[in-house]
């Protein structure tokens, strides 16, 4: 889009939003996603530790499998 500033002088006007710090936002989103993943793992492992032998059998796990998985720290896949 063009705008007349003075006679015979034109200025280009941009409709684009102001420049954003994409790297900072990308890093923040990556950290946020990682914290969400860790929270999900911790919750799933806590729930797994509370399951009964019958519940574990329904999902195809043994008590030792559940104990192994539940004892893993949240940061380990």
C-alpha positions, 0 to 999 in steps of 0.5 A: 500500500502506498501513501502520499507523504509530500507531493511526488514522494511516496512511503511504503506502509506495511500491514505486517505486525511488528517483529516478534522475538520468535526465538524467545517464544519458540524456546518458551514453548519448548520448555512449556511442552517439556514441563507438560510432558514431565507432568503427564509422565509423573501422573501416569506413573503415579496412577500406575503405582496405585493400580491393583493386580487385577487392573494391571492384568487388564492392561497386560502388565505384571506387578513387576512391570508396573513397579519398574515403570512407576519407579522411573523418574519423570524425566526418563521416557 
